[in-house]
Amino acid sequence: MGLGLEVGILADLKDVDEEGYTSYVEDFARLNIALRAEGLGEHVEPDDLDEVFSCDMMGYSRIHCLRRIAMHLALGHPVPAPGNRETDFNGVPTAEYFDAFGAEKDMKYQHLIVHSDADGFYVPIDFERVICTPSLQGSWVGSTQRLRAECAELASMLGIPSGMDYDSDELSRAVSAQLDPGRRSAPRLWPWKRAEIEPSNDLMWKRYAVEADACLRLLTACEASLLVKAAIVFC
């Protein structure tokens, strides 16, 4: 099991899973209660689309790696080393970030960070602060527009080439090298040898390929969400 993203969940389930469809209709009703409580317009989830979007986030660790970088940046800390299978997520300044968020501070990257990694929704409505609604799967509701802006900023910071797809062979090879660093030849992939030497931005995405992969998958889901006016569902 792992994290998946879907845009158009009702349209996908309507004719194939009556129970699942009904369950999500009820979820969207609860979601709209939360939106109204915040003074926002309701989200009308379409249940008839020509095409739905879905992708696998390839487990949970990739989005954790992206959130880890975002959290460090939001707190003014240096960018951490790239994540891999041995990354200790206990070292992420989670408490510091969430303490600040809980104190009503306007934290950067909150729509990316303050969200479940297994359930929850992003709706194509622009609002500033992530919404907590315990009655809903995942408890958190984010804005597609804000998530898109946050991921676009991170994509720029990582130097992800314009037009790169998350399923590109080049990105896949870089992800494999990052996840299993013992299998790669570091000098061949990136020429710097000292930690104090900053990599050039046009190669940074290769070094942080896992984070870039998660970023591109989220950005693609955001584009689909805005195009068809459907929620991004973590499932």
Beta strands, then each sheet from edge to edge (+ up, - down):
strand 1: 4-7
strand 2: 53-56
strand 3: 121-123
strand 4: 131-132
strand 5: 140-143
strand 6: 232-234
sheet 1: 2+ 1- 6+ 3- 5- 4+
end
